[in-house]
């Protein structure tokens, strides 16, 4: 489990990568704890990068540790499953086109 300042970005990407690897497409949304999403918006990404992410995938507050979903009932739950065995090409970070803030030291 990631524990650095960018941990919630790593978890978001793991959920996206796992969904794409399993289902062959990107999810419609990622459900995560409100505090995790606030950390992404306020500290890890900043407002502009957060907005860029939400332009590609909805980030929904809920009771999950980064669960990627689509409208067909397909899921990949990072909180339950951890990191996927392989990363898709492109990776979630490449697809999103954003990175954690450099001042985090990671």
MODELLER restraints for C-alpha pairs under 7 A, 6 or more apart:
rsr = mdl.restraints
at = mdl.atoms
rsr.add(forms.Gaussian(group=physical.xy_distance, feature=features.Distance(at['CA:2:A'], at['CA:10:A']), mean=7.00, stdev=0.5))
rsr.add(forms.Gaussian(group=physical.xy_distance, feature=features.Distance(at['CA:5:A'], at['CA:104:A']), mean=5.93, stdev=0.5))
rsr.add(forms.Gaussian(group=physical.xy_distance, feature=features.Distance(at['CA:6:A'], at['CA:44:A']), mean=5.81, stdev=0.5))
rsr.add(forms.Gaussian(group=physical.xy_distance, feature=features.Distance(at['CA:6:A'], at['CA:100:A']), mean=6.26, stdev=0.5))
rsr.add(forms.Gaussian(group=physical.xy_distance, feature=features.Distance(at['CA:8:A'], at['CA:36:A']), mean=6.25, stdev=0.5))
rsr.add(forms.Gaussian(group=physical.xy_distance, feature=features.Distance(at['CA:8:A'], at['CA:40:A']), mean=6.45, stdev=0.5))
rsr.add(forms.Gaussian(group=physical.xy_distance, feature=features.Distance(at['CA:9:A'], at['CA:40:A']), mean=6.73, stdev=0.5))
rsr.add(forms.Gaussian(group=physical.xy_distance, feature=features.Distance(at['CA:11:A'], at['CA:66:A']), mean=6.58, stdev=0.5))
rsr.add(forms.Gaussian(group=physical.xy_distance, feature=features.Distance(at['CA:11:A'], at['CA:78:A']), mean=6.95, stdev=0.5))
rsr.add(forms.Gaussian(group=physical.xy_distance, feature=features.Distance(at['CA:12:A'], at['CA:66:A']), mean=6.01, stdev=0.5))
rsr.add(forms.Gaussian(group=physical.xy_distance, feature=features.Distance(at['CA:13:A'], at['CA:92:A']), mean=5.28, stdev=0.5))
rsr.add(forms.Gaussian(group=physical.xy_distance, feature=features.Distance(at['CA:13:A'], at['CA:93:A']), mean=6.29, stdev=0.5))
rsr.add(forms.Gaussian(group=physical.xy_distance, feature=features.Distance(at['CA:14:A'], at['CA:78:A']), mean=6.53, stdev=0.5))
rsr.add(forms.Gaussian(group=physical.xy_distance, feature=features.Distance(at['CA:14:A'], at['CA:83:A']), mean=5.58, stdev=0.5))
rsr.add(forms.Gaussian(group=physical.xy_distance, feature=features.Distance(at['CA:14:A'], at['CA:84:A']), mean=6.73, stdev=0.5))
rsr.add(forms.Gaussian(group=physical.xy_distance, feature=features.Distance(at['CA:15:A'], at['CA:66:A']), mean=6.01, stdev=0.5))
rsr.add(forms.Gaussian(group=physical.xy_distance, feature=features.Distance(at['CA:15:A'], at['CA:67:A']), mean=6.19, stdev=0.5))
rsr.add(forms.Gaussian(group=physical.xy_distance, feature=features.Distance(at['CA:15:A'], at['CA:68:A']), mean=5.64, stdev=0.5))
rsr.add(forms.Gaussian(group=physical.xy_distance, feature=features.Distance(at['CA:15:A'], at['CA:76:A']), mean=6.14, stdev=0.5))
rsr.add(forms.Gaussian(group=physical.xy_distance, feature=features.Distance(at['CA:15:A'], at['CA:77:A']), mean=6.34, stdev=0.5))
rsr.add(forms.Gaussian(group=physical.xy_distance, feature=features.Distance(at['CA:15:A'], at['CA:78:A']), mean=5.05, stdev=0.5))
rsr.add(forms.Gaussian(group=physical.xy_distance, feature=features.Distance(at['CA:16:A'], at['CA:26:A']), mean=6.72, stdev=0.5))
rsr.add(forms.Gaussian(group=physical.xy_distance, feature=features.Distance(at['CA:16:A'], at['CA:27:A']), mean=6.95, stdev=0.5))
rsr.add(forms.Gaussian(group=physical.xy_distance, feature=features.Distance(at['CA:16:A'], at['CA:68:A']), mean=6.22, stdev=0.5))
rsr.add(forms.Gaussian(group=physical.xy_distance, feature=features.Distance(at['CA:16:A'], at['CA:92:A']), mean=5.89, stdev=0.5))
rsr.add(forms.Gaussian(group=physical.xy_distance, feature=features.Distance(at['CA:17:A'], at['CA:84:A']), mean=6.97, stdev=0.5))
rsr.add(forms.Gaussian(group=physical.xy_distance, feature=features.Distance(at['CA:17:A'], at['CA:87:A']), mean=5.76, stdev=0.5))
rsr.add(forms.Gaussian(group=physical.xy_distance, feature=features.Distance(at['CA:17:A'], at['CA:88:A']), mean=6.10, stdev=0.5))
rsr.add(forms.Gaussian(group=physical.xy_distance, feature=features.Distance(at['CA:17:A'], at['CA:91:A']), mean=6.31, stdev=0.5))
rsr.add(forms.Gaussian(group=physical.xy_distance, feature=features.Distance(at['CA:17:A'], at['CA:92:A']), mean=5.55, stdev=0.5))
rsr.add(forms.Gaussian(group=physical.xy_distance, feature=features.Distance(at['CA:18:A'], at['CA:76:A']), mean=5.94, stdev=0.5))
rsr.add(forms.Gaussian(group=physical.xy_distance, feature=features.Distance(at['CA:18:A'], at['CA:84:A']), mean=4.90, stdev=0.5))
rsr.add(forms.Gaussian(group=physical.xy_distance, feature=features.Distance(at['CA:19:A'], at['CA:26:A']), mean=6.59, stdev=0.5))
rsr.add(forms.Gaussian(group=physical.xy_distance, feature=features.Distance(at['CA:19:A'], at['CA:27:A']), mean=6.58, stdev=0.5))
rsr.add(forms.Gaussian(group=physical.xy_distance, feature=features.Distance(at['CA:19:A'], at['CA:68:A']), mean=6.30, stdev=0.5))
rsr.add(forms.Gaussian(group=physical.xy_distance, feature=features.Distance(at['CA:19:A'], at['CA:75:A']), mean=6.48, stdev=0.5))
rsr.add(forms.Gaussian(group=physical.xy_distance, feature=features.Distance(at['CA:19:A'], at['CA:76:A']), mean=4.97, stdev=0.5))
rsr.add(forms.Gaussian(group=physical.xy_distance, feature=features.Distance(at['CA:20:A'], at['CA:26:A']), mean=5.14, stdev=0.5))
rsr.add(forms.Gaussian(group=physical.xy_distance, feature=features.Distance(at['CA:20:A'], at['CA:88:A']), mean=6.59, stdev=0.5))
rsr.add(forms.Gaussian(group=physical.xy_distance, feature=features.Distance(at['CA:21:A'], at['CA:87:A']), mean=6.74, stdev=0.5))
rsr.add(forms.Gaussian(group=physical.xy_distance, feature=features.Distance(at['CA:21:A'], at['CA:88:A']), mean=5.53, stdev=0.5))
rsr.add(forms.Gaussian(group=physical.xy_distance, feature=features.Distance(at['CA:27:A'], at['CA:57:A']), mean=6.99, stdev=0.5))
rsr.add(forms.Gaussian(group=physical.xy_distance, feature=features.Distance(at['CA:27:A'], at['CA:68:A']), mean=5.92, stdev=0.5))
rsr.add(forms.Gaussian(group=physical.xy_distance, feature=features.Distance(at['CA:27:A'], at['CA:69:A']), mean=5.31, stdev=0.5))
rsr.add(forms.Gaussian(group=physical.xy_distance, feature=features.Distance(at['CA:27:A'], at['CA:70:A']), mean=5.02, stdev=0.5))
rsr.add(forms.Gaussian(group=physical.xy_distance, feature=features.Distance(at['CA:28:A'], at['CA:57:A']), mean=5.53, stdev=0.5))
rsr.add(forms.Gaussian(group=physical.xy_distance, feature=features.Distance(at['CA:28:A'], at['CA:58:A']), mean=6.35, stdev=0.5))
rsr.add(forms.Gaussian(group=physical.xy_distance, feature=features.Distance(at['CA:28:A'], at['CA:69:A']), mean=6.09, stdev=0.5))
rsr.add(forms.Gaussian(group=physical.xy_distance, feature=features.Distance(at['CA:28:A'], at['CA:70:A']), mean=4.82, stdev=0.5))
rsr.add(forms.Gaussian(group=physical.xy_distance, feature=features.Distance(at['CA:29:A'], at['CA:57:A']), mean=5.17, stdev=0.5))
rsr.add(forms.Gaussian(group=physical.xy_distance, feature=features.Distance(at['CA:29:A'], at['CA:58:A']), mean=4.37, stdev=0.5))
rsr.add(forms.Gaussian(group=physical.xy_distance, feature=features.Distance(at['CA:29:A'], at['CA:59:A']), mean=5.74, stdev=0.5))
rsr.add(forms.Gaussian(group=physical.xy_distance, feature=features.Distance(at['CA:29:A'], at['CA:60:A']), mean=6.89, stdev=0.5))
rsr.add(forms.Gaussian(group=physical.xy_distance, feature=features.Distance(at['CA:29:A'], at['CA:68:A']), mean=5.83, stdev=0.5))
rsr.add(forms.Gaussian(group=physical.xy_distance, feature=features.Distance(at['CA:29:A'], at['CA:69:A']), mean=5.51, stdev=0.5))
rsr.add(forms.Gaussian(group=physical.xy_distance, feature=features.Distance(at['CA:29:A'], at['CA:70:A']), mean=6.50, stdev=0.5))
rsr.add(forms.Gaussian(group=physical.xy_distance, feature=features.Distance(at['CA:30:A'], at['CA:58:A']), mean=6.27, stdev=0.5))
rsr.add(forms.Gaussian(group=physical.xy_distance, feature=features.Distance(at['CA:30:A'], at['CA:59:A']), mean=5.08, stdev=0.5))
rsr.add(forms.Gaussian(group=physical.xy_distance, feature=features.Distance(at['CA:30:A'], at['CA:60:A']), mean=6.06, stdev=0.5))
rsr.add(forms.Gaussian(group=physical.xy_distance, feature=features.Distance(at['CA:30:A'], at['CA:66:A']), mean=6.02, stdev=0.5))
rsr.add(forms.Gaussian(group=physical.xy_distance, feature=features.Distance(at['CA:30:A'], at['CA:67:A']), mean=5.34, stdev=0.5))
rsr.add(forms.Gaussian(group=physical.xy_distance, feature=features.Distance(at['CA:30:A'], at['CA:68:A']), mean=4.28, stdev=0.5))
rsr.add(forms.Gaussian(group=physical.xy_distance, feature=features.Distance(at['CA:30:A'], at['CA:69:A']), mean=6.16, stdev=0.5))
rsr.add(forms.Gaussian(group=physical.xy_distance, feature=features.Distance(at['CA:31:A'], at['CA:59:A']), mean=6.05, stdev=0.5))
rsr.add(forms.Gaussian(group=physical.xy_distance, feature=features.Distance(at['CA:31:A'], at['CA:60:A']), mean=4.69, stdev=0.5))
rsr.add(forms.Gaussian(group=physical.xy_distance, feature=features.Distance(at['CA:31:A'], at['CA:61:A']), mean=5.74, stdev=0.5))
rsr.add(forms.Gaussian(group=physical.xy_distance, feature=features.Distance(at['CA:31:A'], at['CA:62:A']), mean=5.60, stdev=0.5))
rsr.add(forms.Gaussian(group=physical.xy_distance, feature=features.Distance(at['CA:31:A'], at['CA:64:A']), mean=5.96, stdev=0.5))
rsr.add(forms.Gaussian(group=physical.xy_distance, feature=features.Distance(at['CA:31:A'], at['CA:66:A']), mean=5.51, stdev=0.5))
rsr.add(forms.Gaussian(group=physical.xy_distance, feature=features.Distance(at['CA:31:A'], at['CA:67:A']), mean=5.12, stdev=0.5))
rsr.add(forms.Gaussian(group=physical.xy_distance, feature=features.Distance(at['CA:31:A'], at['CA:68:A']), mean=6.45, stdev=0.5))
rsr.add(forms.Gaussian(group=physical.xy_distance, feature=features.Distance(at['CA:32:A'], at['CA:60:A']), mean=6.35, stdev=0.5))
rsr.add(forms.Gaussian(group=physical.xy_distance, feature=features.Distance(at['CA:32:A'], at['CA:61:A']), mean=5.35, stdev=0.5))
rsr.add(forms.Gaussian(group=physical.xy_distance, feature=features.Distance(at['CA:32:A'], at['CA:62:A']), mean=5.35, stdev=0.5))
rsr.add(forms.Gaussian(group=physical.xy_distance, feature=features.Distance(at['CA:32:A'], at['CA:63:A']), mean=6.33, stdev=0.5))
rsr.add(forms.Gaussian(group=physical.xy_distance, feature=features.Distance(at['CA:32:A'], at['CA:64:A']), mean=4.81, stdev=0.5))
rsr.add(forms.Gaussian(group=physical.xy_distance, feature=features.Distance(at['CA:32:A'], at['CA:65:A']), mean=5.14, stdev=0.5))
rsr.add(forms.Gaussian(group=physical.xy_distance, feature=features.Distance(at['CA:32:A'], at['CA:66:A']), mean=4.59, stdev=0.5))
rsr.add(forms.Gaussian(group=physical.xy_distance, feature=features.Distance(at['CA:32:A'], at['CA:67:A']), mean=6.57, stdev=0.5))
rsr.add(forms.Gaussian(group=physical.xy_distance, feature=features.Distance(at['CA:33:A'], at['CA:61:A']), mean=5.59, stdev=0.5))
rsr.add(forms.Gaussian(group=physical.xy_distance, feature=features.Distance(at['CA:33:A'], at['CA:62:A']), mean=5.26, stdev=0.5))
rsr.add(forms.Gaussian(group=physical.xy_distance, feature=features.Distance(at['CA:33:A'], at['CA:63:A']), mean=5.52, stdev=0.5))
rsr.add(forms.Gaussian(group=physical.xy_distance, feature=features.Distance(at['CA:33:A'], at['CA:64:A']), mean=5.75, stdev=0.5))
rsr.add(forms.Gaussian(group=physical.xy_distance, feature=features.Distance(at['CA:33:A'], at['CA:65:A']), mean=6.22, stdev=0.5))
rsr.add(forms.Gaussian(group=physical.xy_distance, feature=features.Distance(at['CA:34:A'], at['CA:61:A']), mean=4.98, stdev=0.5))
rsr.add(forms.Gaussian(group=physical.xy_distance, feature=features.Distance(at['CA:34:A'], at['CA:62:A']), mean=6.60, stdev=0.5))
rsr.add(forms.Gaussian(group=physical.xy_distance, feature=features.Distance(at['CA:41:A'], at['CA:47:A']), mean=5.56, stdev=0.5))
rsr.add(forms.Gaussian(group=physical.xy_distance, feature=features.Distance(at['CA:41:A'], at['CA:50:A']), mean=5.46, stdev=0.5))
rsr.add(forms.Gaussian(group=physical.xy_distance, feature=features.Distance(at['CA:44:A'], at['CA:100:A']), mean=5.29, stdev=0.5))
rsr.add(forms.Gaussian(group=physical.xy_distance, feature=features.Distance(at['CA:44:A'], at['CA:101:A']), mean=5.80, stdev=0.5))
rsr.add(forms.Gaussian(group=physical.xy_distance, feature=features.Distance(at['CA:45:A'], at['CA:99:A']), mean=6.88, stdev=0.5))
rsr.add(forms.Gaussian(group=physical.xy_distance, feature=features.Distance(at['CA:45:A'], at['CA:100:A']), mean=5.04, stdev=0.5))
rsr.add(forms.Gaussian(group=physical.xy_distance, feature=features.Distance(at['CA:45:A'], at['CA:101:A']), mean=5.65, stdev=0.5))
rsr.add(forms.Gaussian(group=physical.xy_distance, feature=features.Distance(at['CA:49:A'], at['CA:98:A']), mean=6.00, stdev=0.5))
rsr.add(forms.Gaussian(group=physical.xy_distance, feature=features.Distance(at['CA:53:A'], at['CA:96:A']), mean=5.93, stdev=0.5))
rsr.add(forms.Gaussian(group=physical.xy_distance, feature=features.Distance(at['CA:64:A'], at['CA:79:A']), mean=6.80, stdev=0.5))
rsr.add(forms.Gaussian(group=physical.xy_distance, feature=features.Distance(at['CA:65:A'], at['CA:78:A']), mean=6.48, stdev=0.5))
rsr.add(forms.Gaussian(group=physical.xy_distance, feature=features.Distance(at['CA:65:A'], at['CA:79:A']), mean=4.43, stdev=0.5))
rsr.add(forms.Gaussian(group=physical.xy_distance, feature=features.Distance(at['CA:66:A'], at['CA:77:A']), mean=6.26, stdev=0.5))
rsr.add(forms.Gaussian(group=physical.xy_distance, feature=features.Distance(at['CA:66:A'], at['CA:78:A']), mean=5.56, stdev=0.5))
rsr.add(forms.Gaussian(group=physical.xy_distance, feature=features.Distance(at['CA:66:A'], at['CA:79:A']), mean=6.03, stdev=0.5))
rsr.add(forms.Gaussian(group=physical.xy_distance, feature=features.Distance(at['CA:67:A'], at['CA:75:A']), mean=6.75, stdev=0.5))
rsr.add(forms.Gaussian(group=physical.xy_distance, feature=features.Distance(at['CA:67:A'], at['CA:76:A']), mean=5.76, stdev=0.5))
rsr.add(forms.Gaussian(group=physical.xy_distance, feature=features.Distance(at['CA:67:A'], at['CA:77:A']), mean=4.11, stdev=0.5))
rsr.add(forms.Gaussian(group=physical.xy_distance, feature=features.Distance(at['CA:67:A'], at['CA:78:A']), mean=5.88, stdev=0.5))
rsr.add(forms.Gaussian(group=physical.xy_distance, feature=features.Distance(at['CA:67:A'], at['CA:79:A']), mean=6.95, stdev=0.5))
rsr.add(forms.Gaussian(group=physical.xy_distance, feature=features.Distance(at['CA:68:A'], at['CA:75:A']), mean=5.43, stdev=0.5))
rsr.add(forms.Gaussian(group=physical.xy_distance, feature=features.Distance(at['CA:68:A'], at['CA:76:A']), mean=5.18, stdev=0.5))
rsr.add(forms.Gaussian(group=physical.xy_distance, feature=features.Distance(at['CA:68:A'], at['CA:77:A']), mean=6.16, stdev=0.5))
rsr.add(forms.Gaussian(group=physical.xy_distance, feature=features.Distance(at['CA:69:A'], at['CA:75:A']), mean=4.46, stdev=0.5))
rsr.add(forms.Gaussian(group=physical.xy_distance, feature=features.Distance(at['CA:69:A'], at['CA:76:A']), mean=6.73, stdev=0.5))
